[in-house]
Amino acid sequence: MQKDEIAGRVTTDRQSSWFSGHFPDNPILPGIAQLKMVADLIAASRDDGRHMTGLSRVKFRKIVKPGEILDIFATFVQIKEQYVFRITSGTDEVCSGVILFAKKNTL
């Protein structure tokens, strides 16, 4: 059973492969890495066989540098089988959007 509200905290590791090549003289955390952090947090809270099927209304608002502490918040909206999420760094919003979920198809 999923939790209605979940939260997590991540410190962006300076040695992470996400930073290699993105960009060599000015490393920043790619948006896809931010979305993976959110998806991983949500997946860890679920045990009902559902999985992520899409993203909607994603907005990136702040560049994330190595070593930053990120707080991730997600709220489940049961009627639509989705989570509304946001990532913050201190008082700044880093990223926000919606992650959609569905049951896995079994053949």
Residue pairs with C-beta under 8 A, 6 or more apart in sequence:
1 47
1 48
2 45
2 46
2 47
2 48
2 50
2 76
3 45
3 76
4 75
4 76
4 78
5 73
5 74
5 75
5 76
6 41
6 42
6 45
6 73
6 74
7 71
7 72
7 73
7 74
8 37
8 41
8 71
8 72
9 69
9 70
9 71
9 72
10 37
10 69
10 70
10 72
11 67
11 68
11 69
11 70
12 18
12 19
12 29
12 64
12 65
12 66
12 67
12 68
12 69
12 70
13 66
14 66
14 67
16 33
16 66
18 29
18 30
18 33
19 27
19 28
19 29
19 66
22 28
22 29
22 30
27 65
27 66
28 63
28 64
28 65
29 63
29 64
29 65
29 66
29 68
31 58
31 60
31 95
34 60
34 64
34 70
34 87
34 94
34 95
35 55
35 58
35 95
35 97
35 99
37 70
37 72
37 87
38 72
38 74
38 83
38 85
38 87
38 95
38 99
39 52
39 99
41 72
41 74
42 52
42 74
42 83
42 85
42 99
42 101
43 51
43 52
46 101
49 103
49 104
50 81
50 101
50 102
50 103
50 104
51 101
51 102
51 104
52 99
52 100
52 101
53 100
53 101
53 102
54 99
54 100
55 97
55 98
55 99
55 100
56 82
56 97
56 98
56 100
57 96
57 97
57 98
58 95
58 96
58 97
58 98
59 95
59 96
59 97
60 94
60 95
61 92
61 93
61 94
61 95
61 96
62 89
62 92
62 93
62 94
62 95
64 70
64 89
64 94
68 89
69 89
69 90
70 87
70 88
70 89
70 94
71 87
71 88
71 89
72 85
72 86
72 87
73 85
73 86
73 87
73 88
74 83
74 84
74 85
74 99
75 83
75 84
75 85
76 82
76 83
77 83
77 84
80 100
81 100
81 101
81 102
82 98
82 99
82 100
82 101
83 98
83 99
83 101
84 96
84 97
84 98
85 95
85 96
85 97
85 98
85 99
86 93
86 94
86 95
86 96
87 93
87 94
87 95
87 96
88 94
